[in-house]
Amino acid sequence: MLIDIDKIRNCNDIRIKLSEDSFNCYLQNIGEYFDSLKKDIYTMKPQETMDVISIMGSFQEYFYSESEWECLILHLLNVLRKGINKSFFNDTAIFYGMTHVAYSVYALSLKVPKIKPLLQGINDVLLDKLSHYLESSNKHEFATIGNYEVNKGLSGPFRYLLDNDDGDRVNKMIKQLINVFIKRSKDIIILDHNVTGWHYYPSAVEKMYMDVGAANGCINYGVSHGMGGPLPVLSMAYHKGYNVDGLEDTINRLISEYMNAVYYVDGIVYWPGRITFEQYIGQEAIANTANPMSWCYGSVGILRTLYMSGVYMTNNMVKQFAVDELVKIAKMELQSYSLSQPIVCHGYVGTAAILNLMYLDTGREEFLQKTIELVEASAAFNIEGFFANANHVAKNNNTESLATLHDYLEGFNGIVHTILSIIKGNPSVNEKRLLIS
């Protein structure tokens, strides 16, 4: 066994108290996960290592053996380094790209300063890839694809650079990204109609997951794949003093896009997710339904980004709107959240992370109580139950399950890791990757 469970049980850093049964379930899940990790670690591919490095860093103090922890970390870093050298990470993405690599190694470097030279090399590779990608930023094709979002787009690396904005090269890249986003935000004309510049044409892969066609493009309000990504990073850049001409206007226009698209179901605020050009201009109706309360497309994720923007921009109206609406959501019954999995992306624990951050920021008890409820719902799933539930949901939705053991966003790793950050009141870099912290 790798982890000293009793050390976690008796840890003085636990700030959020779960019920005894739920806490015991969580401790069992930790032991089960790290037992599985020990079996898998020497056969991992480079793309699997980042989330494992991240969770290993967070659980370092609970390992029975410091030397065994070091050996496992060194192995993972070696696999990761070989993957970089063999170009396994061809893009800059914050999930399975170079920004993902950078964040994982950055978090580890805070605990192990001697790996900072490795981090600097990774940062250089990331900047090289960003520079190469942005060479086409003046082309029409660049401004018609969904390249601004967080998962695979520019919002993720933008946030990473803002967290590590030391040096002239990084500062220059941040300003370049700001200007790219300012340019992208300007309204454009589609079929004689004025629409937001965040309009884009979905890729062939994205079209496979769309219920309706989008021959004339679409507008996306989600945090994971839409305008929810640019909003917090641009606001953070402004707050940090990157006062580029047009930046404040761009942020305010983004806020307006969200405030204009709000609708309510039974007194709870929602946004439409991804809509077509025809729906945006009002030629076709938008189904004003109660969407799941998740990070990726749900109201909780969007409201958290609006809250952050309100804080960074000292916009008290937007900040208070987000708080008030999130309090209403926190008071809802859990079954009304329409969540079917415990995962980070669109499940219980991702929503719990958002409400926990709101609790840490505001001290509102409503956020704490719902956070505990969501965490306890997540902790009830052991590995076998987790995969069984994922397969059941996929079968009901006629889709393929994306559940894995060691993935943060869709996997068991993310559940175990996020619960630790929540109950200790110490958000990890993963909350930054989600653009909610």
Legacy VTK file of the C-alpha trace (Angstrom):
# vtk DataFile Version 3.0
C-alpha trace
ASCII
DATASET POLYDATA
POINTS 437 float
0.000 0.000 0.000
1.264 3.453 -0.937
-0.926 5.715 1.177
-1.163 5.950 4.968
-4.946 6.215 5.280
-4.816 6.850 9.024
-2.654 9.903 8.399
-5.414 11.360 6.251
-8.078 10.308 8.748
-6.297 12.175 11.543
-5.165 15.120 9.413
-5.583 18.505 11.087
-5.865 20.208 7.673
-9.353 18.804 7.011
-11.637 21.826 7.069
-14.871 20.420 5.644
-16.286 17.608 7.725
-18.134 14.846 5.898
-20.374 12.336 7.618
-18.409 9.445 9.110
-19.775 6.972 6.576
-18.966 9.227 3.611
-15.473 9.993 4.894
-14.780 6.293 5.376
-15.989 5.609 1.822
-13.666 8.300 0.541
-10.696 6.887 2.450
-11.404 3.445 1.012
-11.566 4.969 -2.468
-8.168 6.609 -1.938
-6.620 3.291 -0.959
-8.265 1.513 -3.893
-7.143 4.157 -6.369
-3.508 4.200 -5.277
-3.387 0.389 -5.179
-4.505 0.443 -8.814
-2.055 3.218 -9.617
0.841 1.177 -8.254
-0.081 -1.654 -10.634
-0.452 0.640 -13.657
2.311 3.170 -13.214
5.085 1.372 -15.086
2.961 0.778 -18.186
1.590 4.298 -18.550
1.736 6.226 -21.798
2.986 9.843 -21.762
-0.544 11.214 -22.194
-1.636 9.479 -18.985
1.116 10.851 -16.768
0.070 14.475 -16.207
-2.988 13.853 -14.059
-1.122 11.153 -12.149
1.787 13.520 -11.457
-0.754 16.061 -10.247
-2.496 13.715 -7.810
0.835 12.302 -6.641
1.926 15.817 -5.731
-1.223 16.512 -3.734
-0.964 13.236 -1.803
2.812 13.368 -1.240
2.568 13.949 2.515
0.403 10.850 2.982
2.771 8.350 1.363
4.231 5.735 3.689
7.605 6.075 2.001
9.097 9.339 0.762
11.700 7.426 -1.226
9.034 5.348 -2.971
7.141 8.542 -3.825
10.341 9.997 -5.303
11.009 6.866 -7.373
7.481 6.885 -8.805
7.621 10.613 -9.575
10.994 10.270 -11.278
9.625 7.461 -13.410
6.575 9.505 -14.410
8.682 12.558 -15.236
10.955 10.411 -17.377
7.986 9.004 -19.313
6.633 12.534 -19.717
9.991 13.889 -20.907
10.281 11.134 -23.521
6.742 11.936 -24.672
7.670 15.588 -25.148
10.824 14.658 -27.061
8.808 12.341 -29.319
6.183 15.057 -29.965
3.312 13.292 -28.221
1.964 16.727 -27.254
1.516 18.469 -30.583
-0.764 21.292 -29.449
-0.897 23.828 -26.633
-4.110 22.509 -25.070
-4.795 22.634 -21.364
-6.154 19.101 -21.569
-3.644 16.636 -23.079
-1.480 19.352 -24.602
1.616 21.285 -23.540
-0.287 23.541 -21.151
-1.538 20.439 -19.354
2.071 19.266 -19.095
3.196 22.678 -17.871
0.560 22.972 -15.148
1.284 19.483 -13.788
5.034 20.063 -13.624
4.540 23.594 -12.288
2.480 22.288 -9.348
5.092 19.635 -8.654
7.921 22.185 -8.813
6.382 24.008 -5.855
7.072 20.887 -3.803
10.272 19.826 -5.586
12.172 22.999 -6.580
15.004 21.022 -8.194
12.778 20.230 -11.203
12.426 23.928 -12.103
14.919 23.595 -14.997
12.601 20.940 -16.469
9.673 23.328 -16.045
11.568 26.107 -17.810
12.216 23.808 -20.757
8.532 22.897 -20.886
7.577 26.582 -20.783
9.919 27.255 -23.694
8.317 24.472 -25.741
4.867 25.849 -24.929
5.853 29.357 -25.994
7.392 28.027 -29.209
4.184 26.177 -30.058
2.047 29.212 -29.253
4.250 31.460 -31.406
4.011 29.055 -34.312
0.230 28.724 -33.950
-0.332 32.480 -33.755
1.577 33.063 -36.976
-1.753 32.435 -38.741
-3.791 34.713 -36.473
-4.254 37.318 -39.205
-5.794 34.817 -41.606
-9.539 34.597 -42.131
-9.551 30.871 -41.350
-8.094 31.519 -37.898
-11.041 33.715 -36.898
-13.724 31.255 -38.016
-12.884 28.242 -35.839
-13.479 27.583 -32.144
-9.887 28.240 -31.136
-10.582 30.517 -28.164
-12.137 27.961 -25.781
-10.449 26.369 -22.782
-10.126 22.640 -23.553
-8.269 22.807 -26.846
-8.135 26.535 -27.488
-6.186 29.586 -26.371
-7.944 30.354 -23.078
-6.096 27.551 -21.297
-2.518 28.513 -22.169
-3.482 32.178 -21.690
-4.419 31.407 -18.064
-1.229 29.434 -17.489
0.923 32.307 -18.714
-0.948 34.739 -16.470
-0.094 32.496 -13.514
3.561 32.458 -14.585
4.088 35.886 -16.134
7.783 36.282 -15.391
10.069 37.368 -18.196
9.803 39.482 -21.310
8.909 36.595 -23.605
5.918 35.560 -21.501
4.701 39.159 -21.157
4.992 39.674 -24.888
2.975 36.498 -25.533
0.267 37.556 -23.067
-0.131 40.888 -24.859
-0.277 39.094 -28.196
-3.023 36.788 -26.908
-4.958 39.749 -25.527
-4.841 41.437 -28.928
-5.930 38.228 -30.665
-8.907 37.979 -28.327
-9.783 41.675 -28.703
-9.757 41.298 -32.465
-11.831 38.117 -32.241
-14.463 39.796 -30.062
-15.419 42.437 -32.604
-18.800 41.953 -34.269
-18.893 40.432 -37.736
-21.492 40.288 -40.510
-22.988 36.897 -41.378
-25.704 36.866 -44.079
-26.350 40.585 -43.505
-26.738 40.104 -39.754
-24.507 41.550 -37.061
-23.218 38.807 -34.716
-20.517 38.491 -32.083
-17.012 37.749 -33.298
-16.961 34.698 -31.007
-19.144 33.059 -33.664
-17.398 30.048 -35.221
-17.926 27.123 -37.583
-17.855 23.760 -35.786
-15.299 21.145 -36.754
-16.249 17.783 -38.226
-15.711 16.170 -34.824
-17.916 18.687 -33.045
-20.674 18.235 -35.623
-20.848 14.571 -34.660
-22.088 15.610 -31.200
-24.581 18.253 -32.380
-28.304 17.582 -32.590
-28.828 20.228 -35.275
-26.766 21.364 -38.229
-24.852 24.640 -38.139
-24.067 25.423 -41.761
-23.911 29.119 -40.902
-21.938 28.624 -37.717
-22.774 28.801 -34.026
-22.219 30.692 -30.786
-21.192 28.813 -27.652
-21.931 29.941 -24.079
-20.267 26.971 -22.355
-17.211 27.329 -20.140
-15.459 24.283 -21.611
-15.943 25.055 -25.304
-17.306 28.573 -25.458
-17.084 32.205 -24.413
-16.853 31.193 -20.759
-13.148 30.611 -21.342
-12.095 34.065 -22.581
-14.166 35.914 -19.946
-12.185 35.060 -16.775
-8.737 35.120 -18.392
-9.267 38.501 -20.021
-10.638 39.847 -16.726
-7.629 38.473 -14.868
-5.270 40.045 -17.405
-6.956 43.414 -16.874
-6.725 43.020 -13.093
-3.006 42.204 -13.363
-2.363 45.460 -15.195
-2.356 44.401 -18.843
-4.380 47.462 -19.806
-4.255 47.000 -23.566
-6.465 49.344 -25.579
-9.822 47.675 -26.121
-9.428 45.079 -23.355
-11.979 46.570 -20.956
-14.514 46.994 -23.758
-13.987 43.385 -24.855
-14.670 42.114 -21.327
-17.787 44.241 -20.960
-19.084 43.036 -24.314
-18.591 39.435 -23.209
-20.470 40.113 -19.992
-23.278 41.673 -22.044
-23.455 38.563 -24.244
-24.117 36.491 -21.163
-26.523 38.883 -19.506
-28.543 39.193 -22.721
-28.818 35.414 -23.148
-30.130 34.651 -19.629
-33.419 32.815 -19.206
-35.152 31.381 -16.140
-36.864 28.079 -15.410
-38.761 27.957 -12.113
-36.800 30.968 -10.880
-33.362 29.466 -11.663
-31.032 31.085 -14.183
-29.809 29.186 -17.268
-27.967 29.780 -20.530
-28.624 28.076 -23.855
-25.258 26.322 -24.338
-24.276 26.085 -27.993
-26.748 27.701 -30.398
-26.820 28.111 -34.168
-26.497 31.372 -36.042
-30.216 31.214 -36.838
-31.076 30.869 -33.155
-28.724 33.707 -32.217
-30.398 36.190 -34.571
-33.878 35.034 -33.551
-34.904 33.258 -36.762
-35.259 29.970 -34.890
-36.408 29.344 -31.340
-34.063 28.320 -28.517
-35.281 25.551 -26.248
-35.254 27.222 -22.838
-34.746 24.066 -20.817
-33.292 23.402 -17.381
-29.777 22.199 -18.236
-27.558 20.081 -15.930
-25.751 22.053 -13.213
-22.213 21.203 -14.276
-18.918 22.951 -14.926
-18.742 22.492 -18.680
-22.065 23.911 -19.907
-24.032 24.470 -16.725
-25.135 27.623 -14.946
-22.751 26.997 -12.042
-19.692 27.165 -14.298
-20.908 30.248 -16.144
-21.890 32.045 -12.946
-18.501 31.316 -11.421
-16.750 32.925 -14.404
-19.093 35.906 -14.182
-18.336 36.176 -10.469
-14.590 36.115 -11.146
-14.979 38.771 -13.820
-17.014 40.910 -11.427
-14.274 40.625 -8.808
-11.401 41.335 -11.208
-13.217 44.246 -12.890
-14.673 45.605 -9.615
-18.085 45.276 -11.254
-20.244 44.838 -8.165
-23.455 44.410 -10.144
-22.136 41.369 -12.034
-20.478 39.985 -8.914
-23.666 40.256 -6.846
-25.786 38.811 -9.665
-23.561 35.726 -9.727
-23.647 35.321 -5.942
-27.431 35.714 -5.723
-28.111 33.233 -8.523
-25.631 30.695 -7.175
-27.264 30.893 -3.745
-30.593 29.985 -5.385
-28.898 27.039 -7.079
-27.289 25.921 -3.820
-30.744 25.811 -2.233
-32.115 23.497 -4.956
-32.681 19.812 -4.292
-29.794 17.729 -5.586
-32.021 15.741 -7.963
-32.884 19.014 -9.707
-29.231 19.379 -10.733
-29.793 16.646 -13.378
-26.332 15.172 -12.809
-25.808 11.452 -13.363
-22.087 10.940 -12.706
-19.627 11.842 -9.918
-16.954 13.205 -12.284
-15.382 16.660 -12.650
-16.477 17.586 -16.182
-20.247 17.276 -15.931
-20.793 15.601 -12.581
-21.149 16.051 -8.844
-17.549 16.714 -7.876
-16.931 19.403 -10.503
-19.996 21.276 -9.320
-18.883 20.772 -5.716
-15.523 22.390 -6.561
-17.287 25.506 -7.857
-19.601 25.851 -4.878
-16.697 25.235 -2.514
-14.787 28.103 -4.118
-17.853 30.287 -3.644
-17.941 29.253 0.006
-14.257 30.091 0.446
-14.823 33.487 -1.200
-18.074 34.490 0.499
-18.457 32.348 3.627
-22.090 31.657 2.703
-23.339 28.525 4.486
-25.608 27.634 1.557
-22.529 26.928 -0.545
-20.921 24.829 2.182
-23.973 22.630 2.721
-24.446 21.886 -0.969
-20.714 21.281 -1.388
-20.836 18.619 1.325
-23.912 17.025 -0.238
-22.247 16.858 -3.674
-18.967 15.517 -2.255
-20.782 12.809 -0.314
-22.660 11.809 -3.473
-19.304 11.490 -5.275
-17.572 9.632 -2.440
-20.237 6.915 -2.578
-18.700 5.545 -5.813
-15.840 3.079 -5.531
-13.964 2.122 -8.704
-16.301 -0.718 -9.632
-19.383 1.413 -9.021
-17.851 4.306 -10.918
-17.331 2.286 -14.097
-20.692 0.541 -13.782
-22.450 3.898 -13.493
-20.493 5.388 -16.413
-21.394 2.444 -18.635
-25.044 2.685 -17.579
-25.204 6.395 -18.405
-23.480 5.847 -21.757
-25.895 3.061 -22.654
-28.920 5.206 -21.774
-27.540 8.068 -23.872
-26.506 5.768 -26.717
-22.928 7.035 -26.475
-19.534 5.593 -25.663
-18.305 5.881 -22.071
-15.276 8.162 -21.645
-14.601 6.993 -18.088
-11.028 6.003 -17.250
-9.178 5.372 -14.029
-6.409 7.985 -14.185
-8.044 10.885 -16.054
-8.855 14.052 -14.126
-11.734 15.389 -16.186
-13.729 12.201 -16.821
-12.032 9.694 -14.545
-11.777 8.357 -11.006
-8.538 10.297 -10.488
-10.452 13.578 -10.701
-12.959 12.496 -8.066
-10.322 11.437 -5.538
-8.139 14.476 -6.207
-10.908 17.089 -6.184
-12.456 15.828 -2.968
-9.084 16.240 -1.253
-8.753 19.835 -2.442
-12.313 20.564 -1.287
-12.154 19.074 2.196
-8.777 20.728 2.833
-9.976 24.069 1.461
-6.861 24.206 -0.688
-7.693 24.355 -4.429
-5.148 22.720 -6.722
-3.967 23.873 -10.142
-6.802 21.835 -11.623
-9.313 24.455 -10.517
-7.164 26.970 -12.392
-7.192 24.749 -15.464
-10.993 24.740 -15.263
-10.887 28.575 -15.098
-12.922 28.597 -11.883
-10.116 29.661 -9.516
LINES 1 438
437 0 1 2 3 4 5 6 7 8 9 10 11 12 13 14 15 16 17 18 19 20 21 22 23 24 25 26 27 28 29 30 31 32 33 34 35 36 37 38 39 40 41 42 43 44 45 46 47 48 49 50 51 52 53 54 55 56 57 58 59 60 61 62 63 64 65 66 67 68 69 70 71 72 73 74 75 76 77 78 79 80 81 82 83 84 85 86 87 88 89 90 91 92 93 94 95 96 97 98 99 100 101 102 103 104 105 106 107 108 109 110 111 112 113 114 115 116 117 118 119 120 121 122 123 124 125 126 127 128 129 130 131 132 133 134 135 136 137 138 139 140 141 142 143 144 145 146 147 148 149 150 151 152 153 154 155 156 157 158 159 160 161 162 163 164 165 166 167 168 169 170 171 172 173 174 175 176 177 178 179 180 181 182 183 184 185 186 187 188 189 190 191 192 193 194 195 196 197 198 199 200 201 202 203 204 205 206 207 208 209 210 211 212 213 214 215 216 217 218 219 220 221 222 223 224 225 226 227 228 229 230 231 232 233 234 235 236 237 238 239 240 241 242 243 244 245 246 247 248 249 250 251 252 253 254 255 256 257 258 259 260 261 262 263 264 265 266 267 268 269 270 271 272 273 274 275 276 277 278 279 280 281 282 283 284 285 286 287 288 289 290 291 292 293 294 295 296 297 298 299 300 301 302 303 304 305 306 307 308 309 310 311 312 313 314 315 316 317 318 319 320 321 322 323 324 325 326 327 328 329 330 331 332 333 334 335 336 337 338 339 340 341 342 343 344 345 346 347 348 349 350 351 352 353 354 355 356 357 358 359 360 361 362 363 364 365 366 367 368 369 370 371 372 373 374 375 376 377 378 379 380 381 382 383 384 385 386 387 388 389 390 391 392 393 394 395 396 397 398 399 400 401 402 403 404 405 406 407 408 409 410 411 412 413 414 415 416 417 418 419 420 421 422 423 424 425 426 427 428 429 430 431 432 433 434 435 436
